[in-house]
Amino acid sequence: MEPLLAAMPAVRPPEGHVHFKNKLLWTVAVLILYFLLTNVQVFGLSADSSDWLGMYRAILAGASGSIVHLGIGPIVTASIVLQLLNGADLLGINTREPRGQVMYMGLQKLLILVMIVLEAAPNVIGGFLQPDANIALTLFGGSLATVSFLIFLQLCIGGLIIFLMDEVVTKWGVGSGVGLFIVAGVSQGLINGFLNWAAVQDAYPVGFFPRLFAIIADGANLMEYFSLDILALITTVFIFGLVVYAESTRIEIPLAHATVRGARGRFPVKLIYASVLPMILVRVLQANWQMFGLFLNNIGITFLGKFEGQTPVNGIMYVTAPINSPNDWMWWLTDLGHPVWEVLLRMGIDLIVMVVGGAIFALFWVKTAGLDSSHVARQIQRSGMSIPGYRRNEQVLERYLDRYIPRVTVIGGVAVGVLSVLANYLGVIGAVGGTGLLLTVSIIYRLYEEIANEQIMEMYPFMRSFFGKE
Amino acid sequence: MSKTNIIGMAVKNKGGGMVSSAGLVTYYDSEDKRSLHISPKLVLVFAAAIGIIIAVLNHIF
């Protein structure tokens, strides 16, 4: 397998240092191209297609029905599968040496290509993206299968473009393409949520500002039509502030270099150590459970609860369904068709699943992603640093880190779980969901840190070696 | 930014050249000379060309 994995196509890496201005140019170019592509509709698509990935849009980026319909789904799925397999040592690849890393990257690329095909196929075969009968008639003598194949082909090419653009950003730009596309999608959702002037649920626009003006101009009751929007605005601002605060909250472990006198440093153990990824895993688990219930319902087994369309209406499936917006639980606003205790039970289960699941997955994730005490201890040891006042020894380091990392991980996991559930209970601006918003703020904060580092490197070129580049 | 912080960052980055974006995807810097190298400009041109071709097709039919 090795020759094949090593020969996987890659975007040419830059030779030497890329100036920050050029990095910014590459990033902006990719971003503009990405936005343009989200607006190009797949050729031959019928108007009655539906978005199968609708509930994951905020996380998967892309745009429904466009040639980048798959978004970053294939990249993220392939990467998570590979990280889990590697974390469990099932691959037999040693990622500590360059040869193993080349193999790992090759395998990741191969898996992304496989995932592009695997994720494009159900969209066409499952009838979610339907071929246009007119185009089939005028171009291919009425063969719907040919048009379906063309749609499939466009989805694959779109997936490939996203994959390549991600690599361009990672190598030539600022941050990573995956992060950039998530942020782009959620930001678009936020702007939409603020400015959209189309009326959907009632007589007034759905966007925050148009709605405010329309209600005032009309002289309608602000409390009745605007209270949820105010709540969403407060939640959004609150989440933004809290995540930025939590990102900068850290325990710093002091380090000193063994041979270079005066070279001191700190290893930060951040509160949101495991990032927001564990939340996505819990949400995906919940979604799979709901899909299982829906599947049973569709084949006529309803002891777990009945579904109407894609919404559970009673039984275990109802109380275990996640709450996505205030309309799912604020029983004093609308008639939910359920007694209050059932709604409260559903809220409680959602909270417990997210908090407990968040903590467990965070611990699991830290181990998988190589952020646990033993990995970090090895890294610090290899860099020649040690904790002042302690023997320079990997085991000593590990025991010291063990005092902090597992605890911080659990506290961080629980905190992010509570935050994510709260954001969904209270609703946020635009249809981006609590998890999407959390992810975006977290990515933007890290991007800001990276840009700050870049600027230091531009000002003091000798610092580049400190950052481990060139 | 103070000197201490900078060195703190260096420690983090020395771990085998692993970069992770929001904890979602893992990248390693290591590249093999055998791999097929594509120029970044070509990627952007290719993406734009595909977009334009499909947009034109949509417009015609």
Interface residues (C-beta under 8 A of the other chain):
Chain A: P3 A6 A7 M8 P9 A10 V11 R12 P13 W26 A29 V30 L33 L36 L37 V40 Q41 V42 F43 I67 I75 V76 S79 I80 L82 Q83 T95 R96 P98 Q101 V102 Y104 M105 G106 Q108 N134 I135 T138 L139 Q154 I157 G158 I161 L164 M165 E167 V168 T170 K171 W172 G175 S176 V178 G179 I182 E252 L255 H257 A263 R264 G265 R266 F267 P268 A274 S275 V276 L277 W365 A369 G370 H375 Q379 I380 R382 S383 M385 L439 S442 I443 R446 A452 N453 I456 M463 F466 F467 G468 K469
Chain B: M1 K3 T4 N5 I6 I7 G8 M9 A10 V11 K12 N13 K14 G15 G16 G17 M18 V19 S20 S21 A22 G23 L24 V25 T26 Y27 Y28 D29 S30 E31 D32 R34 S35 L36 H37 I38 S39 P40 V43 L44 F46 A47 A48 I50 G51 I54 A55 L57 N58 F61
